[in-house]
Amino acid sequence: MNATTRNVLLLISVATLGYAIWSFLVASRYQALCQLSYWSATEAQLRACDDMRSELPRN
C-alpha cells in the first residue's frame, strides 16, 4: 500500500467518523428537545423544534 492510498483511506475514515459524530449530536438534540427523530421528521416539525429551541432562555 503506497502513501497516496493510505492517505485516501485515512481521509475517508476521518470523514466517516466526523459524519457519524455530527449525526449523533444532531439526532440527539432533536430527540431530547422535541422527542422526534431527525431522520424521520418532516421539515415543518424540524422548524417547529428549532423555534422551540430559540425560545428557551440562554444561560
N, C-alpha and C positions, 0 to 999 in steps of 0.2 A: 504494500500500500504506500503510495507516494504522498508527499506533503500536501499536494493540492486536494487529493481525495480525502485525506484526513481532515483538512480544513473545511471542506464542504460538509462532511458528516458532522463535524463539530458545530458548524453554523446551523445545520438542520436540527440537531439535538437541542441547541440553545433556544432556537426559535420555537420548537415544540414545547419545551419546558416553560418558556415565557408565556406562550398562549395558554397552557394548562393552568398556570398560576393566575393569569388575568381572568380566565373563565371562572375559576373557583371563587375569586374575590367578587366578581360582578354578580354571579349567581347567588352567592351567599348574602350579598347586600339586599337584593330584591326579595329573597326568601325571608330574611329577618325582618325587613321593614314592612312588606306587604303580603307575606305568605303566598307568594306566587313564584312560579318558575320562570326565569328569564327566557329560557329557550322555548317555552310553550305559550307565553303571554302574548297578547295582541299589542300592537303599537299604542292603542288607547290606554290599555292597562299599564304599560310601562310609563307613559306620560303622566298618568294619574299618580303613580307611585313616586315619580320624580317631583311632582307638585307637592305631594305629601312630605317628602324629604325636605323640600325648600321651606316649608312652613315650620319645621322643627327649630327650636331655639339653638343658637350657636353658643358653645361654651369656650 
